């Protein structure tokens, strides 16, 4: 089987990491894989090339229509069985190139469905409706997209994000109020991730006298605002902005808690990685996160509704180390069952069947 992926970027984002993992899984199962990207020279391009996956830069021209002509030409040249846009905002390219070349086209929902529509305006309807099918990375993303685009006929299914668990050493943390806790935020410093809310919670934890260290891992337009908040509250000795890093595992290993305050997500990679490491999850209650962390009596992390609720939850867990360990063990077992790269190829085959593509 031959597949072409279209990517808007290959920078250090969650979608781009998932693209790499899926490409790697496909070539291990003897697929012919190529990636067309609108940008060049970014982090995951090198990783793809190192694994024998060619990346072709199709963004030389800033004109959307000239890019489209180039993608149509390359699709004709490569003659794939599938053309799959891994970002929502490049789905139009995949759909048109696929239709003109008689190739099955797939678009993506990587966030919560509503975010994609807001960010892309009128073009969002073309991104969603023109491909032969859509693959989302979460159930709420799939259902929201159906509602947002008022589409009953579009074929849409789910492919879970994956994580290579062999690369994550699971470590149960020994936390106590006496030694203090280390808590980290990992992500882009943008409005969607709401890092300032995370800082406010970390500050309140410090006010309770139980913070050992706060770590902010990431970069973005809100960095200056965060630096000012830390300075204004005289927290320089307690909270550090590390910036962007290539490997977040060392920071997850040294942290007792990962905090997330996003306004919307699909399936957050960083939460999966924290679960793989045994780092406790402290997440704002946004759509989809409860399904990821709580299933009846099986709890895999803490979902909070307010700053006070977040801090009280931390205090409760500090007094119940057995409970914290149980949450972490539940989380790791959950990943092994549903999100491991060991089952990624099988899951992809199932998803293709669900959206109407017949494997040869």
PEJOZI-V664543 format. One record per backbone hydrogen bond with DSSP energy under -0.5 kcal/mol. NH is the residue of the N-H (numbers start at 0). CO is the residue of the C=O. If there is no record, write none. Layout:
nh->NH co->CO
nh->NH co->CO
This chain:
nh->2 co->31
nh->3 co->81
nh->4 co->33
nh->5 co->83
nh->6 co->35
nh->12 co->10
nh->16 co->12
nh->17 co->13
nh->18 co->14
nh->19 co->15
nh->20 co->16
nh->21 co->17
nh->22 co->18
nh->23 co->19
nh->24 co->20
nh->25 co->21
nh->26 co->22
nh->27 co->23
nh->28 co->24
nh->28 co->25
nh->29 co->26
nh->30 co->25
nh->31 co->0
nh->32 co->30
nh->33 co->2
nh->34 co->53
nh->35 co->4
nh->36 co->55
nh->37 co->6
nh->43 co->9
nh->44 co->41
nh->45 co->41
nh->46 co->42
nh->47 co->43
nh->48 co->44
nh->49 co->45
nh->50 co->46
nh->50 co->47
nh->51 co->48
nh->52 co->47
nh->53 co->32
nh->53 co->51
nh->55 co->34
nh->56 co->54
nh->57 co->36
nh->57 co->55
nh->58 co->36
nh->66 co->62
nh->67 co->63
nh->68 co->64
nh->69 co->65
nh->70 co->66
nh->71 co->67
nh->72 co->68
nh->73 co->69
nh->74 co->70
nh->75 co->71
nh->76 co->72
nh->77 co->73
nh->78 co->74
nh->80 co->1
nh->81 co->1
nh->82 co->103
nh->83 co->3
nh->84 co->82
nh->84 co->105
nh->85 co->5
nh->85 co->83
nh->86 co->5
nh->89 co->86
nh->90 co->87
nh->93 co->89
nh->94 co->90
nh->95 co->91
nh->96 co->92
nh->97 co->93
nh->98 co->94
nh->99 co->95
nh->100 co->96
nh->101 co->97
nh->101 co->98
nh->102 co->97
nh->103 co->80
nh->105 co->82
nh->106 co->132
nh->108 co->134
nh->113 co->111
nh->116 co->112
nh->117 co->113
nh->118 co->114
nh->119 co->115
nh->120 co->116
nh->122 co->119
nh->123 co->119
nh->123 co->120
nh->124 co->121
nh->125 co->121
nh->126 co->122
nh->127 co->123
nh->128 co->124
nh->129 co->125
nh->131 co->104
nh->132 co->104
nh->133 co->154
nh->134 co->106
nh->135 co->156
nh->136 co->108
nh->141 co->137
nh->142 co->138
nh->143 co->139
nh->144 co->140
nh->145 co->141
nh->146 co->142
nh->147 co->143
nh->148 co->144
nh->149 co->146
nh->150 co->145
nh->151 co->149
nh->154 co->131
nh->156 co->133
nh->158 co->135
nh->160 co->136
nh->162 co->338
nh->164 co->162
nh->166 co->163
nh->167 co->164
nh->168 co->166
nh->169 co->167
nh->170 co->168
nh->170 co->276
nh->174 co->172
nh->179 co->175
nh->180 co->209
nh->182 co->212
nh->183 co->256
nh->184 co->214
nh->186 co->216
nh->188 co->218
nh->189 co->187
nh->192 co->189
nh->193 co->189
nh->193 co->190
nh->194 co->189
nh->196 co->193
nh->197 co->193
nh->198 co->194
nh->199 co->195
nh->200 co->196
nh->201 co->197
nh->202 co->198
nh->203 co->199
nh->204 co->200
nh->205 co->201
nh->206 co->202
nh->207 co->203
nh->208 co->205
nh->209 co->204
nh->211 co->180
nh->211 co->209
nh->212 co->180
nh->213 co->237
nh->214 co->182
nh->215 co->239
nh->216 co->184
nh->216 co->214
nh->217 co->215
nh->217 co->242
nh->221 co->188
nh->222 co->219
nh->225 co->221
nh->226 co->222
nh->227 co->223
nh->228 co->224
nh->229 co->225
nh->230 co->226
nh->231 co->227
nh->232 co->228
nh->233 co->230
nh->234 co->229
nh->237 co->234
nh->238 co->234
nh->239 co->213
nh->241 co->215
nh->241 co->239
nh->242 co->215
nh->250 co->247
nh->251 co->247
nh->252 co->248
nh->253 co->249
nh->254 co->250
nh->254 co->251
nh->255 co->181
nh->256 co->181
nh->257 co->279
nh->258 co->183
nh->259 co->281
nh->260 co->192
nh->262 co->191
nh->263 co->191
nh->271 co->267
nh->272 co->268
nh->273 co->269
nh->274 co->270
nh->275 co->271
nh->276 co->272
nh->277 co->273
nh->278 co->273
nh->279 co->255
nh->281 co->257
nh->282 co->301
nh->283 co->259
nh->284 co->303
nh->285 co->283
nh->288 co->285
nh->289 co->285
nh->291 co->287
nh->292 co->288
nh->293 co->289
nh->294 co->297
nh->297 co->294
nh->298 co->296
nh->299 co->292
nh->300 co->292
nh->301 co->280
nh->303 co->282
nh->303 co->301
nh->309 co->305
nh->310 co->306
nh->311 co->307
nh->312 co->308
nh->313 co->309
nh->314 co->310
nh->315 co->311
nh->316 co->312
nh->317 co->313
nh->318 co->314
nh->319 co->316
nh->322 co->319
nh->323 co->319
nh->324 co->320
nh->325 co->321
nh->326 co->322
nh->327 co->323
nh->328 co->324
nh->329 co->325
nh->330 co->326
nh->331 co->327
nh->332 co->328
nh->333 co->329
nh->334 co->330
nh->335 co->331
nh->336 co->332
nh->337 co->333
nh->338 co->334
nh->339 co->334
nh->340 co->162
nh->342 co->339
nh->343 co->340
nh->344 co->340
nh->346 co->342
nh->347 co->343
nh->348 co->344
nh->349 co->345
nh->350 co->346
nh->351 co->347
nh->352 co->348
nh->353 co->349
nh->354 co->350
nh->355 co->352
nh->356 co->351
nh->357 co->355
nh->358 co->356
